[in-house]
Amino acid sequence: MKLRSGMAAVVTGAASGIGLALTRALCGRGMNVLMADINGDALGKARTTLGELAPLTHTRVCDVSSESSVAALADAAFDRYRTVDLIVNNAGVSSTGSVLETTVADWEWVLGVDLYGVIHGIRSFVPRMVSQGGGYVVNTASVAGLVSTPGMAPYNVAKHGVVTLSETLYQELRLADANVGVTVACPAWVSTRIADSDRNRPGGPREDSVMGARVRAAVRDATEHGRTPESVADQIAAAVEADQFYLLTHPGMAPFIERRHREIEAGDNPTVDTQI
């Protein structure tokens, strides 16, 4: 889908990271963007950083883990723009620690944002896109949706879910001859604050376990040296325009994905990452 001036997009998790960078990239093409985020103060500050592009944006506080909140976001977007050309289900959080010590509250929080946030976005926006005659969906997964790393079980589960949800959605839209495209973005390390996403955790941050602290430190170091959100945003925009379904923003991760597939095909046990 060609991204053109005057089109309308909705981006969740737009107050920082990839969401903010993608908002900037879309506005740079003359598109109108409804920026959604759970943190209203951060959302307002983010909008001001857009400078002369800010008039092309509006903001709305949204908790993507809530079906009613996302439904209200969709209502607001269609009321304002009449049609929505692009929905980017991008909001995401992470938690660290072993499977055995991960609490039910952590499972519910991460799956609520990372997986149900995408489910709610699809349910609230895509049927209207089909009815209006076209549109495009971007779901932000992760390379963690294609490989499994110790110490991040809820994140891995959520992102694997986003990948298979996107694959299923793509096939069903094609079978229905619907003019709605889908991209599932699977970035690796990007310079964002994902390591500190528990700043938005209900009840506030909790004390890390030994493994949790090690994994958080590794994630923080990797993201600090990761790709810029702007470079990933440009890749996402290019994928939309090319109608590219799978987007691996970090080609260096391909050997790890291929190794996992070989192990599955051969019936081999998974390779254990001893660096954690």
N, C-alpha and C positions, 0 to 999 in steps of 0.2 A: 504494500500500500504506500503510495507516494504521500509523504508528509508535506502538507501545503499550508500556506497562510490562511487563517480563518477556521481551520479545523479545531476541534475541541478534544482535550484529553483530560483524564483524571489519573493522578499519580498518588498512591498511598506511600506512607513513609517518606513524605516529601520534605521533611524539615532538615534532613541531613543526608550525607552519603550519596549513594547512587540515585536516590529519589530526587534530591535537590539538584544534582548534576544533570539528570535527565530533564527535569523541569526547565533548566536553563537551556539545554540543547533544543527542546521543543519550542520554547518561546523564541529562541534565535531563528527558528524557521517561520515565525509569525503565528504560531498556534496559541490558542487560549488554553490555559491549564488550571484546573481546580486542584489545588494542593491540599492533601489530606494527611493528618498526622494526629497521634494521640496527645501530643504535647502542644498546647495552644501557644504558649510563650515562645517555644522554639520555632514554631511555625511562623509566627509573626516576624521574628528576627531573621529567619531564613528568607522570607519574602523581601525584606529590605535589602538583602545582599544582591538581589537580582538587578538593582539599579533601574535603568531605563526600561528593562524588560518587565518590571513588576506590574505595570498596568495591564499586562496580558494575563495576569493571574488573579485568582480568588483563593481564599483559604477556608477550610472547614475542619474542625476537630472531629476525629472519627476513631473509634475503637474497632479495629477490623475483626477482633475476636467476637464481636457482637453482631448477630444477624440484623437486628433492628437498626444499629448504627450505620452499617454498610448500606442497608436499604434506604435509609434517610439520605445518605451521601449520594446514591444514585438518583433519588428523587430530586435533590438539589441540583445535580449536574444537568439532568434532562430538562428541568424547569428553566435553568439559566441559559443553556446552549441549544435546547430543542433536540439536538442530536449529539451523541458522544461517539467520536471516531476511534478513540483509543483509550483502553483501560489498562493501567499498569499496576498489577497486584504485587507491590514491591515491599511492603512493610515486613520487617523481620527482626527477630530477637534470638539470643542463644543463651544456653546455660551450660555449665561445665561440671564434670564429676562422673563417677562410675555409674553404671546402670543400677547397681545394688544400693547406692546411696541417693539416687535421684528421687525426690519426693513427688507425690501425686500432684502437689501444687505446681511444681516445676514442669511436669509433663503437661498439665492443663494449660499453663501459661504459654509455653513454647508452641505446642500444637495449636492452641487457640489463635495465636498470631500468625504463625508461619504456614500452617495448613488450612485451618478453618478461615483465616483471613482471605486466602485465595478462593476457597469454596464459596464464601459469601460474595466475593467480588464477581465470580463467574455467574452465580445465581441471580444477582441483582442487575448486572449489566448486559450479559450476553443475549438473553432472550429479546431485550429491546434492540440490541444491535441487529439481530436477525430480522426483526420486524421492520426496522428502518431501512433495511436493504444492504447493510454492510458495516464493517468495522474491524477492529483488530484488538487482540488480547496479548499482553505480555505478562507472563508469570515469572517472577524472580525466584528461581530455585537456587542451586549451588552445585559446585562439584561434589559437595556432600550428599547430593541426591543421586550420585553415580558411583561413589566409593564410600566406604565406612571407616571412620577414624575413631579410635578409642577416646573415651572421655566426653563425647558429645552426642549421646544416644537420642535425646529428644530432638535435637537439631537434625541429626541424620534421618530419623524417622520422618520428620515433617518434610524435609527436602526431597527424600525419595517419593513421598506421597505427592508432592507438587509435580514431580517429573511424570509419574504415571497418570495423574489427573490430567495433565496437559496433553499427554499422548492420547488419552481416551477422548478428551474434548476435541482434539484435532480430527481424529478419525470420525467421530459422530457428526461434526460439522461438514466434513467432506461427503459423508454418506447422505446428508440432508441437502447437499448442494447449496449450503449457506455461504454467503459471501463474507465470511468472517475468518480472518487469519489468526494464527497462534504462533507465538515464539515462547520457548522456555529458555530462560537465560541461566546458565550454570557457571557463574564466576568462581574463581578461587579467592586468593587473598587480595582484598581491595582496601585502600587506606580509608577505613571508616571507623566508627566507634562501636562496632558489633561486640567487641570484647567487654564493653561496659554497658551493654544493653539492659542490664538489670537495674539501671537507673530508673527505668520505667516499669519494673516488676511490681505487681501488686504486693503491698506490704513492705516494699523496699528491698535492697540487696540483702542476701544472707551470707553468712561466713562460708568461705570455700573449704572443702575438704583438702587433703594433701594432693590427691589427683586433680581435683578441681582447680586448685591454685596453679599447679604445673601446666595444665592445659590452658588456663586463662592467660598465663604469662606467655606461652608459646603462640597463642592466637594474637595477643597484643603485639608481640614482636613481629609476627608475620604480616599483620595488617599495616603496621607502621612502615614496613618496607614493601608494601603491596602496590598494585597499580592504582593510578588516580581514579576517583569516581568519574571524572570527566572523560577519561579514555574509555571506560566501560559504557558510559552513557552513549558515546558516539557509536560504539559497536552495537548497542541495542537499537539505536535509531536506524543504523544501516541494515540490521537484520529485519526490521519491520519493512523497510522499503524493498528488501530483496525477498520478502515472504519466506524467510529462513526459519525453520522450526527450531532445531537444536542450535544453541549459541554457546560454544565453549570459548570463553574470553581469554583463557590461559592455555594455549596449545601445549605447554610443558606438562600439563596434567594428563594428556592423552595416554602416555605409557602406563599410568596407574589404572586408568579405566580399562585399557586393553588387558592388563594383567588380571583384573577382576573377572572380565569376561572369559578369559582363557581358563581360569580356575573353575568357573561355573561349568563351562563346556566339558572340562576334563574330569569334573567331580572331585577336584582337589580341595583340600582345606585352605581357608583364607590365609594369606601372608599376614603375619602379625607385625604391626608397626612398633618396634621396640624403642623408638625415640621418645615416646610419651612416658 
